[in-house]
Amino acid sequence: MRWIYNLIFLPLGALFIRFASLVDSKSRRWLAGRRNLFPTLEANIAKLRPGAKRIWFHSSSMGEFEQAKPMIAELKKRRPDVEVIVSFFSPSGYDHSQRYKHASVVTYIPLDTAANAERFVRDLSPAAAVLVRYDVWPNHLRALKTAGVPAFIANATLSKSTPRSWPLLYGFHRDVYNSLDYILTVSESDKEAFESFRLSHPVIEVIGDTRFDQVLQRHAEAQTRNLIPDSFLSDKQFLVIGSSWEEDLNVLVSAIGRLLSENSRLGVIVVPHEPNEETLERIEQQFAPHARTLRFSSINDHHNERCVIVDSIGILTTLYKYARVAYVGGSFRQGVHNVLEPAVFGVPVVVGPRHENSQEAKQLIALGGAFTIADEDSAYERLRILFSDETLRAKAGHVACEYVHKNAGATEKFLTYLEKVI
């Protein structure tokens, strides 16, 4: 299977990306970012302090890197002498992390050929390698093992029904996972899924999910930021719609319009997942029959508008602190986004039907800290109840907040393992 991977899968994958780059901007960025990868990387590595230990953190994309951030921040707090090297597979993670303050070097990971992997590991010369969530590359792991570099998966997750356990793939993935030294999983079921491969080498332990630590850290930072003037807040009760897609708003807008006519204190903050001009204008048109809208960039010039449309990025977590109720988007599309971000503020969470991708959403629903909606009528009814029944709203918000606090601590557990090898 390793021969098939190296001689067929990798060349076909590279060819596919080249063809995709003809029509897809993300694929073009993927190729462009790797064009001078090694000369750029080697120049940046040369600037690092001689003799300092280097820890390599690899994330597929921005979402996985968010899970790495609390680990990196705490590591740098304890060991400021350590040089952190961060790599990405995806352009979205790489592009958004160029100014990440705790990273000495930010780079793409090269295509996973044996020659690339050996050169990449040799250039980095890390004291340890930490792969986040699931993005493991066989030749890079083999190169780490050959170099004697301890390799981790942190926040590891794996379904028991994964195709990786199919007969043709089982042996290949068993060898891949045996190249690791530590597999630190999110849950007991993830641990059992890895154990089903009957691995002989890595330590497999449950440490939890560092996303809980990340949202607690962001919660603390949000308390120091005041994004909305008091004159706009006045006596309003806000519904914050986070990471929204068109499919979410197609369900929500009419329901919100009914609520706006019934509740004079209700205000709405809409945070699109992609706040480009086309999206902003579409949202403005959707809300036009129901309420006057205002873009966030003009909020200091408000004149009794009840709907704010956010036209910037990077402020969603802080905006949740103004929420009385939060709706988390993506759940009428492919899958719900991060429900922990509003939960940590003690805010009841509402999601659509497609939330099976999120263990946190499912657990919050079971506990009573989150609620599902299926259509416009159920959206109206659920939001009406949450804004009118203060006892229910407060109880659900408390449950949501407690859920985050009870599941925090994965970062500390991870560092106990990392410190053993550095």
QUIFENPE-V426921 format. One record per pair of residues at least 24 apart in sequence whose ideal C-beta (glycine too) atoms are under 6 Angstrom apart, sorted by the first residue. I is the first residue (numbers start at 1). J is the second residue. D is the distance in Angstrom with one decimal. If there is no record, write none. Layout:
i->I j->J d->D
i->I j->J d->D
//
This chain:
i->1 j->172 d->3.7
i->14 j->111 d->5.9
i->26 j->91 d->5.7
i->29 j->91 d->4.0
i->30 j->91 d->5.6
i->33 j->108 d->4.8
i->34 j->108 d->5.4
i->37 j->108 d->5.8
i->37 j->110 d->5.5
i->41 j->107 d->5.1
i->41 j->123 d->5.8
i->42 j->123 d->5.6
i->44 j->105 d->4.7
i->45 j->123 d->5.7
i->48 j->83 d->5.0
i->48 j->104 d->5.8
i->52 j->81 d->5.8
i->52 j->83 d->4.8
i->53 j->82 d->5.3
i->53 j->127 d->4.4
i->53 j->422 d->5.9
i->54 j->83 d->4.6
i->54 j->85 d->5.7
i->54 j->126 d->4.8
i->55 j->82 d->5.7
i->55 j->84 d->5.6
i->55 j->128 d->5.4
i->56 j->85 d->4.8
i->56 j->124 d->5.4
i->56 j->126 d->4.1
i->56 j->129 d->4.6
i->57 j->86 d->5.2
i->57 j->130 d->4.8
i->58 j->87 d->4.7
i->58 j->131 d->5.0
i->59 j->88 d->5.9
i->59 j->93 d->5.8
i->59 j->132 d->4.6
i->60 j->89 d->4.7
i->60 j->90 d->5.9
i->60 j->135 d->3.8
i->61 j->90 d->3.8
i->61 j->92 d->5.4
i->61 j->93 d->4.3
i->62 j->92 d->5.1
i->62 j->93 d->4.4
i->62 j->96 d->5.4
i->64 j->132 d->4.5
i->64 j->133 d->4.6
i->65 j->93 d->5.2
i->66 j->214 d->5.8
i->67 j->132 d->5.6
i->67 j->155 d->4.9
i->67 j->210 d->5.0
i->67 j->211 d->5.4
i->68 j->132 d->4.7
i->69 j->214 d->5.8
i->70 j->210 d->4.9
i->70 j->213 d->4.1
i->70 j->214 d->4.7
i->70 j->217 d->6.0
i->70 j->411 d->4.6
i->71 j->210 d->5.8
i->71 j->411 d->5.5
i->71 j->414 d->5.5
i->72 j->102 d->5.0
i->73 j->102 d->6.0
i->74 j->411 d->5.2
i->76 j->102 d->4.8
i->85 j->124 d->5.7
i->89 j->135 d->6.0
i->112 j->137 d->4.1
i->112 j->139 d->4.8
i->112 j->140 d->6.0
i->114 j->139 d->4.9
i->117 j->143 d->4.1
i->118 j->143 d->4.9
i->121 j->147 d->5.4
i->127 j->422 d->5.0
i->128 j->421 d->5.3
i->128 j->422 d->5.6
i->130 j->154 d->5.5
i->138 j->176 d->5.0
i->141 j->179 d->3.9
i->145 j->179 d->5.0
i->150 j->181 d->4.6
i->150 j->421 d->4.2
i->151 j->180 d->5.0
i->151 j->181 d->5.4
i->152 j->182 d->4.5
i->153 j->183 d->5.0
i->154 j->184 d->5.1
i->154 j->414 d->5.4
i->155 j->186 d->5.8
i->155 j->209 d->5.7
i->155 j->210 d->5.8
i->156 j->183 d->5.1
i->156 j->184 d->6.0
i->156 j->185 d->4.5
i->157 j->186 d->5.0
i->157 j->190 d->4.9
i->158 j->190 d->5.4
i->158 j->193 d->4.1
i->158 j->194 d->5.6
i->160 j->193 d->4.6
i->182 j->417 d->5.4
i->184 j->414 d->6.0
i->207 j->410 d->4.9
i->207 j->413 d->3.9
i->207 j->414 d->5.6
i->208 j->410 d->3.7
i->209 j->410 d->5.6
i->210 j->410 d->4.6
i->210 j->411 d->5.1
i->211 j->340 d->5.9
i->212 j->404 d->5.6
i->212 j->407 d->4.6
i->212 j->408 d->4.4
i->213 j->408 d->5.3
i->213 j->411 d->4.4
i->215 j->340 d->4.5
i->215 j->341 d->5.6
i->215 j->344 d->4.5
i->216 j->408 d->5.6
i->218 j->317 d->4.6
i->219 j->344 d->4.6
i->222 j->317 d->5.8
i->222 j->318 d->4.2
i->222 j->321 d->5.2
i->225 j->318 d->5.0
i->227 j->318 d->5.6
i->232 j->302 d->5.0
i->235 j->265 d->5.9
i->236 j->265 d->5.8
i->236 j->267 d->3.8
i->237 j->265 d->4.9
i->237 j->266 d->5.7
i->237 j->324 d->4.5
i->238 j->267 d->4.7
i->238 j->269 d->5.7
i->238 j->322 d->5.1
i->238 j->323 d->5.4
i->238 j->324 d->5.7
i->239 j->268 d->5.2
i->239 j->325 d->5.3
i->240 j->269 d->4.7
i->240 j->319 d->5.6
i->240 j->320 d->5.7
i->240 j->323 d->3.9
i->240 j->326 d->4.9
i->241 j->270 d->4.8
i->241 j->327 d->4.8
i->242 j->271 d->5.0
i->242 j->316 d->5.2
i->242 j->328 d->5.4
i->243 j->273 d->4.7
i->243 j->329 d->4.2
i->243 j->330 d->5.9
i->243 j->337 d->4.0
i->244 j->270 d->6.0
i->244 j->272 d->5.5
i->244 j->329 d->3.9
i->245 j->273 d->5.7
i->245 j->329 d->5.5
i->245 j->333 d->4.7
i->247 j->332 d->4.1
i->247 j->333 d->4.7
i->248 j->329 d->4.5
i->248 j->332 d->5.0
i->249 j->286 d->5.9
i->251 j->332 d->5.7
i->251 j->376 d->5.6
i->251 j->379 d->5.8
i->252 j->379 d->5.7
i->253 j->286 d->4.7
i->254 j->376 d->5.3
i->255 j->376 d->5.0
i->255 j->379 d->4.1
i->255 j->380 d->3.8
i->257 j->290 d->3.3
i->258 j->380 d->5.5
i->259 j->383 d->5.9
i->260 j->290 d->5.6
i->260 j->291 d->5.3
i->267 j->306 d->5.2
i->268 j->307 d->4.6
i->269 j->308 d->4.8
i->269 j->319 d->5.8
i->270 j->309 d->5.0
i->271 j->310 d->4.5
i->271 j->316 d->5.0
i->275 j->311 d->5.2
i->280 j->309 d->5.9
i->280 j->311 d->5.6
i->283 j->309 d->5.3
i->317 j->341 d->5.1
i->320 j->345 d->5.1
i->321 j->345 d->5.2
i->323 j->347 d->4.8
i->325 j->386 d->4.8
i->331 j->355 d->5.0
i->336 j->361 d->5.3
i->340 j->404 d->5.8
i->343 j->400 d->3.8
i->343 j->404 d->5.4
i->344 j->404 d->4.6
i->346 j->397 d->4.1
i->346 j->401 d->4.0
i->347 j->397 d->5.5
i->348 j->386 d->5.6
i->348 j->393 d->5.7
i->348 j->396 d->3.8
i->348 j->397 d->5.2
i->364 j->403 d->6.0
i->367 j->399 d->5.2
i->368 j->396 d->5.9
i->368 j->399 d->5.2
i->369 j->396 d->5.4
i->369 j->399 d->3.8
i->369 j->400 d->3.5
i->369 j->403 d->5.7
//
